[in-house]
């Protein structure tokens, strides 16, 4: 039996919609009604795509580059992707071991769909990006969620990983810098995890590096296949242009991994989307091969915003926040607000109640941490200009000040 009572595929029927997009939809609805809402919910940079990248997209249209490319991406872009992985990550790869997809999410989905059989397990450290367990669910697998709290820096430890692996484990998903916490795995931490993985040769690893260039305080980014080359044939390293180059809507993600996996992902993509937008591919090529000044400039802006936000949150009664090392999210504990009553008379019994209260009474949109697998927390995206961020923090402060009980 493969269908639900409503006629839907049973895996789809059991999947949950994205909590992030759910909040974004509520924001759009409230704004359509004339409400003034500051959104700290969206996971995308507020900057324009760099000018030379936009011009490359326009030029692609003008030159008639509007037809299909190869399913796995046009060769020039795949060569640029391979060069990026060699230059920035020390991965010994070539264009044949790369794939270009419709965003990083499709890279992940293709990999999981191409390799999972029903009942296979995927180890997912929590907090996690909201789509990981849903993708596993849609592909018939079982998510083994491992809670990684603040004591471990929101990162999985070797002991936790060892305890989660079984004979049915097919994948481990690692995300660094992390959405939603901004946590970054050090070289030493990755090497310690690699020692566990070397003892379990049946486990593949998906390294989600989409926030690679948004790393702060002079830290150096490392990825798993880089620090432990013996795992190279078991690791899919995923990245893309969405976050580093403010190109979320262009929908270009890419990955590198063992040839058998890349071929399988390409086979799936050929029957699914036939590849990514040709115009977007030309723009992504310009992003990877052109000036990288935007990357360093935007990183500096995000670090400044992070510093302001963390100070403001930690000065707000009932909230506290660790300093995120990367991405553009703060994962703030709201445990001190649970049980209190808002000015409108609503009791806060969960982090989702806190998020709803902030939206309804303060006009600030955030996302509840339990949607990412760990509560009571609130994910705050600081990907908006500083004046709006300041107004949002002031509104959050006033909301908390008015709580009673």
C-alpha positions, -999 to 999 in steps of 0.1 A, spaced: 0 0 0 17 32 -11 -11 58 -9 -29 76 19 -66 77 24 -68 110 6 -50 96 -25 -17 113 -17 16 94 -16 18 83 20 53 98 24 41 131 11 10 129 33 32 125 64 56 154 55 52 188 70 52 221 52 82 244 57 79 264 90 100 291 75 78 296 45 48 293 67 60 324 86 69 342 54 33 336 41 19 350 73 41 381 69 30 386 33 -7 383 44 -3 408 72 15 432 49 -12 429 23 -37 440 50 -16 471 57 3 459 88 39 471 94 59 439 99 97 436 102 107 401 90 136 384 107 124 351 93 137 348 57 170 330 51 183 352 23 206 381 21 190 415 17 216 427 -8 212 430 -45 229 404 -66 263 418 -77 261 440 -108 285 419 -129 264 388 -121 232 404 -131 247 417 -163 259 382 -171 223 370 -168 211 398 -191 238 391 -216 229 354 -217 193 364 -227 206 388 -253 229 363 -268 202 337 -271 215 313 -244 179 303 -236 180 266 -245 187 234 -226 222 227 -213 235 192 -203 214 178 -175 242 181 -150 250 216 -160 269 233 -188 305 223 -189 319 258 -184 300 261 -151 309 226 -140 346 234 -146 342 266 -126 326 246 -98 354 220 -98 380 249 -98 362 264 -68 363 232 -49 400 227 -57 410 263 -50 389 270 -19 384 236 -3 414 216 -14 392 189 -30 409 169 -58 380 169 -82 372 176 -119 341 187 -137 329 152 -143 325 148 -105 303 178 -102 266 185 -107 246 217 -110 210 217 -98 180 240 -92 193 253 -59 211 236 -31 179 220 -20 177 200 -52 213 188 -47 203 174 -13 170 159 -26 187 143 -56 213 127 -34 189 113 -8 163 102 -34 190 84 -55 203 64 -26 176 57 0 156 26 2 125 25 24 135 22 61 171 34 56 182 59 82 197 93 80 215 108 111 205 145 115 220 166 142 194 190 158 190 219 155 187 212 118 175 230 87 138 224 85 139 206 51 164 178 60 139 154 78 111 162 54 133 153 24 142 120 41 105 114 48 96 121 12 122 96 0 109 68 23 137 70 48 138 74 86 154 105 103 175 97 133 175 131 150 203 136 175 198 165 199 229 187 201 223 214 227 241 245 238 266 225 259 281 210 227 279 243 208 248 229 189 272 204 172 272 167 171 300 150 191 319 118 182 301 100 211 267 112 199 274 101 163 287 67 174 255 61 193 233 71 164 248 48 137 232 15 131 233 -11 103 206 8 85 224 42 86 228 54 50 237 91 55 250 117 81 241 153 73 265 179 85 258 216 80 285 242 88 280 271 93 247 260 106 212 271 98 197 278 124 225 283 149 254 297 130 276 270 146 309 262 127 328 229 130 365 233 135 391 212 118 397 193 150 360 186 154 356 173 119 387 151 123 372 136 155 339 129 136 359 114 107 375 89 131 340 75 139 330 75 102 361 56 92 348 28 114 315 27 96 322 24 59 285 20 49 277 56 60 277 84 34 281 120 44 263 150 30 283 181 38 260 212 34 284 241 31 260 267 16 270 293 42 308 287 38 317 323 30 297 337 58 321 329 86 332 355 112 360 365 136 388 355 112 378 318 115 390 294 87 363 272 71 369 235 68 349 208 51 349 171 59 364 157 27 391 183 29 403 174 64 400 136 59 407 126 23 401 89 31 364 98 32 364 116 -1 346 87 -19 318 88 7 312 125 9 289 147 -12 300 183 -7 272 207 -15 274 244 -20 258 271 -42 256 308 -51 224 316 -31 239 329 1 274 340 -8 264 361 -39 228 370 -28 213 349 -56 186 330 -38 161 335 -66 184 324 -93 182 288 -80 217 274 -86 233 249 -63 261 225 -70 280 196 -55 309 173 -59 312 137 -48 321 102 -60 314 96 -97 288 69 -91 267 92 -69 270 122 -93 259 99 -122 229 87 -102 219 122 -92 222 132 -129 200 103 -140 173 114 -115 176 150 -125 172 140 -162 138 126 -154 128 154 -130 138 190 -141 161 183 -171 186 207 -154 189 242 -142 180 275 -159 205 283 -187 204 320 -179 210 314 -142 239 291 -150 256 319 -170 251 342 -140 265 317 -116 295 313 -139 301 350 -136 297 348 -98 323 321 -94 349 334 -119 345 372 -115 354 396 -87 349 382 -52 348 416 -35 311 413 -28 317 382 -7 342 399 17 322 431 19 289 414 27 306 392 53 318 423 71 283 438 71 268 406 84 294 404 112 286 440 123 249 431 123 256 399 143 275 418 169 246 443 174 219 417 175 237 395 200 242 425 223 206 435 220 192 400 226 214 394 256 202 427 271 166 417 267 150 401 298 140 365 292 162 360 261 198 349 258 220 340 228 253 324 221 275 342 196 270 326 162 303 320 143 287 321 108 257 323 86 232 351 94 211 336 122 210 339 159 194 311 179 181 327 210 168 308 240 134 320 250 131 297 280 128 328 303 96 338 285 78 305 288 48 307 312 45 345 310 15 364 297 15 390 269 0 424 270 -29 410 250 -35 383 276 -20 353 258 1 329 278 33 317 263 35 280 267 60 272 239 85 288 216 58 288 189 36 309 212 65 333 216 70 336 178 32 342 174 32 368 201 61 387 185 44 387 152 9 396 164 18 421 191 53 434 182 51 432 144 83 412 142 85 379 124 109 351 136 108 313 135 103 290 164 133 268 173 112 237 177 106 237 139 144 232 137 142 203 162 152 221 194 131 243 217 125 266 234 144 288 210 137 315 184 157 318 152 164 354 143 177 361 108 197 393 107 197 396 69 182 430 67 196 466 69 208 479 102 181 505 108 153 479 104 172 454 126 175 480 153 137 488 151 130 450 153 152 446 184 136 475 201 102 461 194 112 427 208 125 445 239 92 463 244 73 431 239 93 413 266 91 443 290 53 442 288 51 405 298 36 396 331 35 366 354 
